[in-house]
Amino acid sequence: MPEFVKAPDGVRIAYETAGSGPAVVLVHGFAASRVQNWKGPGWYETLTDAGYRVVAMDCRGHGDSDKPHDPAAYDHAIMAEDIVAVMEAANAQPAFLMGYSMGGFISMHVLMDHPDIIRKLVIGGVGGSYLGRAFGSREAIADALLIADKDKITDPISKGFREFAEQSGKDRQALAACMRANRHPFTAAELKQSKRPVLVVCGENDALTGQPGPLADAFANGRAVVVPRRDHMTTVGDKVYKEAALEFFRT
């Protein structure tokens, strides 16, 4: 069963812990959850067997956390404070931090706003498209999440998000609000100010985010790993990703 902590605005955030040792805080991607993104693909076992303590959270709007329907509740700066609240509640500061896709976007805010609570950061499923501000049409995806007749969705990316969001237990109104929220991506010049080690991991065939090199190069201490033959959805459980993260944490 998860534990809960209240964010500064009162939203309840679910999290769970496993294992012992240095903490690794896990932040999942859009429309996923701590279970779907991390536990199911074997990350809990990978990390605990390697001597780490897992702290895995459900972002607001996802999993067991509260699910507001107001886009203003999903500003990434606000969601970053949810991570900080979980880290405080779990006594996990400083910690290794790993975010996938949306979780990577949010984790960058923690890196920039609270560098002292992060040992190292792994950003998965976010590549060069972050710097170009092109990560699909968020309004089109949000509309697709709510349209009554999904057969009218013509864009394959939007249709894929709709099908993912239709899985049991997911709140499509909350997810649409999350997709419509204001974003404040950092520029390459801003990211260069961070001195913490950063690992950027993307699948070779991830057409959604692009390759990891350009984003890794934006950091003062960044490195990139490409996972062969994987796309955005299949990279997260790949052994190449897991081995790269463990090596990064150890060195």
WOURDA-V294614 format. One line per field, one symbol per residue. burial: 1 if it has 9 or more other C-alpha atoms within 8 Angstrom, else 0. A space follows every 50 residues. Layout:
# WOURDA-V294614
burial: ???
This chain:
# WOURDA-V294614
burial: 00011110001111111111011111111011110111101111011100 11111111111110111000101111111111111111000111111111 11111110111101100111111111111110001001001111110001 00100001101100100001111111111111000001001101011111 11111100111111111111111111100111011111001101110000 0
